[in-house]
């Protein structure tokens, strides 16, 4: 087996930068009590101005007056690490987020799908860059070794156990991710490398450092199995973005909405599923406003879902300033892609009918787009009904003679002395049970101008023609 480790050195900072329209502006995460605020992390623009993690906030403002600060939230790191574990699950069935700010995944089984490691590595880096997370990446036969190599140098790849042992023996103990403070203690004892540590008597090492260090070394070198808690995808999606200022317009919500939709689609691709209904919650200082987004079939296209959510958002009223945006999808049904011909001759900008239908529903309302299905009632005005969605009623209407394509809303008198009867009569007697009884003889007639019409008269008569529809 071969394991890739993705180390996320500035996970908390990247999680904040990715939701900002301009991530290049100077920004710092701050922590600590109000009387002693310090910088937890800074982006590149702030670092170029001389700011460093651990610096007092007052000193940072003295160096850079326009510095933007965001409160560091340690629990957010766990959330985004879990999100990236979900992203990694789309590339491997064995993914673990056991160590903080690191994701490990077994990749050898995925080479047949994604290609050899250089191509696979390039794909991982491109997707992480699109998601907005800085990273270091390494490959090794064991997950712990991959984690150590990623900390040493970005891009290291070792596939053979013998080469791995030789490389690990030269690793400084301070950079070997040893449990607790064992690395510092060993360094002070004069033991500089893992090779020197492994040369010590095992009993003496266990007495001084406990059995955990010896077991860690065996798993690091691949001499013992390393059971990791594996990630399993959740059954729902729930993500939230907090606004840095109060938002009162729809336009200012589009960027965070696009980011949330992108995260949702990442989750859907992991599960090989789709979403048919989700909730947008606009959070206010007091209360919230919910916007339901429903589709007739499960979808997972980022562009389509963003377009639908944007249309619903623009139609909604924002009663108060928005302080946070939350996207919640409680059900993630399987996704069945639309079937297409191998040689699809449609224009490049053409939309599939499901996508066009959903856009129309988002713009015009859920009730404005519907299907027409035949009904079992013989009365023409009741012989059809509206149907929402793709599901068809299994009940089939009985076979009938040809019907006009254009049925008038209400019958109107047909005054034409040169009518010619083409076919008929077709007698209709129905509706006596619901108070709208109909007794008519329908004919297909041709007018003096050559138009073919569908008209009726009272049973047994040939006067008082009423026009009910036109044939094409």
C-alpha positions in Angstrom: 0.0 0.0 0.0 1.1 3.6 -0.6 -0.2 6.5 1.5 -0.3 10.2 0.6 -0.3 12.7 3.4 -1.7 16.3 2.8 -0.4 18.6 5.5 -2.4 21.9 5.9 0.0 24.3 7.6 -2.4 27.3 7.6 -5.8 25.5 7.7 -7.6 28.1 9.9 -6.3 31.0 7.9 -7.2 29.5 4.5 -10.7 28.7 5.8 -11.1 32.5 6.4 -9.4 33.6 3.2 -11.5 31.4 0.9 -14.7 33.2 1.9 -13.3 36.7 1.2 -13.8 38.4 -2.2 -10.2 39.8 -1.9 -8.0 37.3 -0.1 -4.9 39.3 -1.0 -5.6 42.1 1.4 -3.6 42.1 4.7 -5.4 39.9 7.2 -4.5 38.2 10.5 -6.2 35.8 12.9 -6.1 37.0 16.5 -6.5 35.2 19.8 -6.0 35.7 23.5 -7.8 37.8 26.2 -8.9 41.3 25.4 -6.0 42.8 27.4 -3.4 40.7 25.6 -4.4 40.1 22.0 -1.9 38.3 19.8 -1.7 37.3 16.2 -2.3 33.6 15.6 -1.7 33.6 11.8 -1.1 36.1 9.0 -1.5 36.0 5.3 1.2 36.8 2.8 0.3 40.5 2.4 0.5 41.0 6.2 3.8 39.0 6.4 5.4 41.2 3.8 4.5 44.2 6.0 6.5 42.7 8.9 3.7 41.0 10.8 4.4 37.6 12.4 2.4 35.1 14.4 2.7 35.7 18.2 3.1 39.5 17.7 1.0 41.8 20.0 -2.1 43.2 18.2 -1.2 46.7 19.2 2.3 46.4 17.6 0.7 44.9 14.4 -1.6 47.9 14.1 1.3 50.2 14.6 3.1 48.6 11.6 0.0 48.2 9.4 -2.9 50.5 10.1 -5.2 48.9 7.6 -4.8 45.4 8.9 -8.0 43.3 8.9 -8.5 41.0 11.9 -10.7 37.9 12.4 -11.1 36.0 15.6 -9.4 32.6 15.5 -11.8 29.8 16.2 -10.1 26.5 17.0 -13.2 24.5 16.4 -13.3 25.8 12.9 -10.1 23.9 12.1 -11.8 20.6 13.0 -14.7 21.4 10.7 -12.6 22.2 7.7 -10.3 19.2 8.3 -13.5 17.1 8.2 -14.5 18.8 5.0 -11.2 18.1 3.4 -11.4 14.5 4.5 -14.7 14.3 2.7 -13.1 15.8 -0.4 -10.3 13.2 -0.2 -12.9 10.5 0.0 -13.7 11.0 -3.7 -10.2 9.8 -4.5 -9.8 6.9 -2.1 -11.9 4.7 0.1 -9.4 4.8 2.9 -9.1 8.3 4.3 -8.1 9.4 7.8 -8.1 12.7 9.6 -6.5 11.3 12.8 -3.8 14.0 13.1 -4.5 17.7 13.3 -4.1 19.7 10.1 -3.3 16.6 8.1 -5.2 14.2 5.8 -3.9 10.7 4.9 -5.3 8.6 2.1 -4.3 5.3 0.5 -3.6 6.0 -3.1 -2.1 2.9 -4.7 -5.5 1.4 -5.3 -6.6 4.6 -7.1 -3.7 4.6 -9.6 -5.7 2.6 -12.2 -8.4 5.3 -12.1 -6.4 8.5 -11.8 -3.1 7.4 -13.4 0.4 7.1 -11.9 1.5 9.2 -8.9 2.8 12.3 -10.7 -0.5 12.7 -12.6 -2.5 11.9 -9.4 -0.4 14.3 -7.4 -1.0 17.1 -9.9 -4.8 16.4 -9.8 -4.8 16.6 -6.0 -2.9 19.9 -6.0 -5.1 21.5 -8.6 -8.3 20.6 -6.7 -6.9 21.8 -3.4 -5.9 25.1 -5.1 -9.4 25.5 -6.4 -10.8 24.9 -2.9 -8.5 27.5 -1.6 -6.2 25.5 0.8 -2.4 25.7 1.0 -0.8 22.3 1.5 2.3 20.1 1.5 2.1 16.7 0.0 4.2 13.5 0.3 4.0 9.8 -0.6 5.3 6.8 1.5 4.5 3.2 2.2 3.1 4.0 5.6 0.8 6.8 6.7 3.0 8.0 9.5 6.0 8.1 7.2 4.0 10.1 4.7 3.2 12.6 7.4 6.8 12.9 8.4 8.0 13.4 4.8 5.4 16.0 4.1 6.8 18.0 7.1 10.3 17.7 5.8 9.9 18.7 2.1 6.9 19.2 -0.1 6.6 16.7 -2.9 8.7 13.9 -1.4 7.7 10.5 -2.8 9.2 7.2 -1.6 7.7 3.9 -2.8 10.2 1.2 -1.6 10.4 0.1 2.0 14.2 -0.1 1.9 14.5 3.5 0.6 12.1 4.6 3.2 14.1 3.1 6.1 17.3 4.8 4.8 15.6 8.1 4.5 13.8 7.9 7.9 17.1 7.0 9.7 18.4 10.5 8.8 15.3 12.4 9.9 15.9 14.7 13.0 14.0 13.5 16.0 12.5 17.0 16.4 10.8 16.6 13.0 9.7 13.0 13.3 6.3 13.7 14.8 7.1 11.6 17.9 4.4 11.3 20.5 4.2 14.0 23.2 7.6 15.8 23.8 9.8 12.8 23.1 11.5 14.7 20.2 12.7 17.6 22.4 13.8 15.3 25.2 15.8 13.1 22.9 17.4 16.1 21.3 18.5 17.3 24.7 19.9 13.9 25.4 22.1 14.1 22.4 20.1 11.7 20.2 19.7 13.7 16.9 18.2 11.3 14.4 15.8 8.4 14.2 18.6 6.1 13.2 20.4 6.9 16.5 17.2 6.3 18.4 16.6 2.9 16.8 20.2 1.9 17.7 19.5 2.3 21.4 18.4 -0.7 23.5 14.7 -1.1 23.3 14.2 -1.9 27.0 15.9 1.3 28.0 13.8 3.4 25.6 10.6 1.9 26.9 11.5 2.6 30.5 12.3 6.2 29.8 9.6 7.1 27.2 6.9 4.3 27.6 5.7 1.7 25.2 4.1 4.4 23.0 7.3 5.6 21.4 8.5 2.1 20.5 5.1 1.3 19.0 5.2 4.6 17.1 8.6 3.7 15.5 7.4 0.3 14.5 4.4 1.7 12.7 6.4 4.5 11.2 8.9 2.1 9.6 6.1 -0.3 8.5 7.1 -3.1 10.9 3.7 -3.2 12.5 0.2 -2.6 11.3 -1.1 1.0 11.8 -4.9 0.8 12.2 -6.3 4.3 11.5 -9.9 5.6 12.1 -11.3 5.9 8.6 -13.6 8.6 7.4 -17.2 7.8 6.4 -19.2 10.4 4.5 -22.1 12.1 6.3 -25.8 11.7 5.4 -26.4 15.4 5.3 -24.7 18.7 4.5 -24.7 21.6 6.9 -22.3 24.6 6.3 -22.3 28.1 7.6 -20.4 31.3 6.7 -20.4 34.3 9.1 -20.4 37.7 7.5 -17.7 40.1 8.6 -20.2 43.0 8.4 -24.0 43.4 8.2 -25.2 42.7 4.7 -28.4 44.3 3.4 -28.4 43.5 -0.3 -28.7 40.4 -2.3 -25.6 41.1 -4.4 -23.3 41.0 -1.4 -24.6 37.5 -0.6 -23.7 36.0 -4.0 -20.0 35.4 -3.3 -20.6 33.4 0.0 -23.5 31.7 -1.7 -21.3 30.5 -4.5 -18.7 29.2 -2.1 -21.4 27.3 -0.1 -22.8 25.8 -3.3 -19.3 24.7 -4.4 -18.8 23.0 -1.0 -22.2 21.3 -1.3 -21.3 19.9 -4.8 -18.0 18.7 -3.5 -19.8 16.7 -0.8 -22.3 15.4 -3.4 -19.5 14.2 -5.7 -18.0 12.3 -2.8 -21.2 10.4 -2.1 -22.0 10.1 -5.9 -25.3 11.6 -5.0 -27.4 14.7 -5.7 -29.6 17.1 -3.9 -33.3 17.7 -4.5 -34.1 20.2 -1.7 -32.0 22.4 0.4 -32.5 25.3 2.7 -30.8 28.7 2.6 -31.0 30.4 6.0 -30.2 34.1 6.3 -29.2 34.8 9.9 -29.9 38.1 11.5 -29.0 39.6 14.9 -32.4 38.3 16.0 -34.1 35.5 14.2 -33.5 34.2 10.7 -35.1 34.1 7.2 -35.4 30.7 5.5 -35.5 30.2 1.7 -36.4 26.8 0.4 -34.9 25.7 -2.9 -36.6 22.6 -4.3 -36.0 20.7 -7.6 -38.1 18.2 -9.4 -35.1 15.8 -9.7 -31.8 15.4 -7.9 -29.0 17.5 -9.4 -25.3 18.3 -8.5 -24.1 20.8 -11.1 -22.5 23.8 -9.3 -23.6 26.2 -12.0 -27.2 25.0 -12.1 -27.6 24.9 -8.3 -26.1 28.4 -7.9 -28.3 29.8 -10.6 -31.4 28.3 -8.9 -30.4 29.5 -5.4 -29.5 32.9 -6.7 -32.9 33.3 -8.4 -34.7 32.2 -5.2 -32.6 34.6 -3.1 -33.2 37.6 -5.4 -37.0 37.0 -5.2 -36.9 36.8 -1.4 -37.3 39.9 0.9 -34.5 40.6 3.3 -36.3 42.1 6.3 -33.2 42.8 8.3 -29.4 42.9 7.9 -27.8 39.5 7.4 -25.0 38.4 9.7 -24.6 34.8 8.6 -25.5 32.5 5.7 -26.2 28.8 6.3 -26.9 26.0 3.7 -28.6 22.9 5.0 -29.4 19.8 2.9 -31.0 17.0 5.0 -31.4 14.5 2.3 -28.8 13.6 -0.4 -30.5 11.1 -2.8 -28.7 9.1 -5.4 -27.9 11.0 -8.6 -28.8 9.6 -12.0 -27.2 11.6 -14.8 -29.2 12.2 -17.9 -28.5 9.8 -20.8 -27.1 11.4 -24.0 -26.2 10.2 -27.4 -22.5 9.4 -28.1 -22.5 12.0 -30.9 -24.6 14.8 -29.3 -25.4 17.3 -32.1 -26.9 20.0 -29.8 -25.5 23.5 -29.9 -22.9 24.3 -27.2 -25.1 26.8 -25.4 -28.2 24.6 -25.4 -29.7 23.5 -22.1 -31.0 20.1 -21.2 -34.7 20.2 -20.5 -34.3 19.4 -16.8 -32.0 22.4 -16.4 -34.2 24.7 -18.4 -37.2 23.6 -16.4 -35.6 24.3 -13.1 -34.5 27.7 -14.2 -38.0 28.6 -15.3 -39.4 27.3 -12.0 -36.8 29.4 -10.1 -37.7 32.6 -12.1 -41.5 32.1 -12.5 -42.5 30.1 -9.5 -43.0 26.4 -8.7 -46.6 26.4 -10.0 -45.7 28.1 -13.4 -44.1 25.0 -15.0 -46.0 21.7 -15.1 -46.8 18.7 -17.2 -50.1 17.9 -18.9 -51.4 14.4 -18.4 -54.5 12.8 -19.8 -57.3 12.0 -17.3 -60.1 9.4 -17.4 -62.9 12.0 -17.6 -64.4 12.1 -21.1 -65.4 15.8 -20.8 -62.9 17.7 -22.9 -62.5 20.4 -20.3 -61.7 17.8 -17.7 -59.8 15.3 -19.9 -56.4 16.5 -18.7 -54.7 17.6 -15.5 -51.6 19.3 -14.3 -48.7 17.2 -13.0 -45.5 18.4 -11.3 -42.4 16.4 -11.6 -41.2 13.6 -13.8 -43.4 10.8 -12.3 -46.3 9.8 -14.5 -49.6 8.5 -13.2 -49.9 4.8 -13.9 -53.6 5.2 -14.6 -54.1 5.6 -18.4 -56.9 7.4 -20.0 -59.1 5.3 -22.3 -58.5 5.5 -26.1 -60.5 8.3 -27.8 -61.0 9.6 -31.3 -58.6 12.4 -32.5 -58.7 15.5 -30.4 -57.8 19.1 -31.5 -54.4 20.5 -30.5 -56.1 23.8 -29.6 -58.9 23.5 -27.2 -60.7 26.7 -26.4 -61.1 27.7 -22.7 -64.9 28.0 -23.3 -67.0 26.8 -26.3 -68.2 29.7 -28.5 -71.0 29.8 -31.1 -69.9 28.7 -34.6 -71.9 30.5 -37.3 -71.1 29.2 -40.7 -73.8 28.1 -43.1 -71.4 26.2 -45.3 -70.1 23.7 -42.6 -69.1 20.3 -44.0 -69.2 17.4 -41.6 -66.0 15.4 -41.9 -66.7 12.8 -39.2 -69.0 12.1 -36.2 -71.1 12.2 -34.2 -69.2 11.2 -31.0 -71.8 11.3 -28.2 -70.6 12.4 -24.8 -72.9 11.9 -21.8 -71.1 12.5 -18.5 -70.9 14.6 -15.3 -74.3 13.8 -13.9 -72.7 12.9 -10.5 -70.9 16.2 -9.9 -73.6 18.7 -11.0 -71.8 19.6 -14.4 -73.7 17.3 -16.7 -72.7 17.3 -20.3 -74.8 15.8 -23.1 -73.3 16.6 -26.6 -72.7 15.2 -30.0 -69.2 16.1 -31.2 -68.3 16.4 -34.9 -65.2 17.1 -36.9 -66.3 19.8 -39.4 -64.7 21.9 -42.1 -65.6 25.6 -42.4 -66.1 27.6 -45.6 -62.5 28.8 -45.3 -61.1 25.3 -45.2 -60.4 25.3 -41.4 -61.0 22.0 -39.6 -62.8 22.5 -36.3 -64.2 20.4 -33.4 -67.8 21.4 -32.6 -70.8 20.0 -30.9 -74.6 20.3 -30.9 -77.2 18.9 -28.5 -77.8 15.2 -29.0 -79.7 14.4 -32.2 -79.7 18.0 -33.6 -77.9 19.8 -36.4 -78.5 23.4 -35.3 -76.8 25.6 -32.6 -73.2 24.6 -33.3 -70.7 25.4 -30.6 -67.0 25.5 -31.4 -64.7 23.8 -28.9 -61.4 23.5 -30.6 -59.3 23.7 -33.8 -57.2 21.0 -35.5 -53.8 22.0 -36.8 
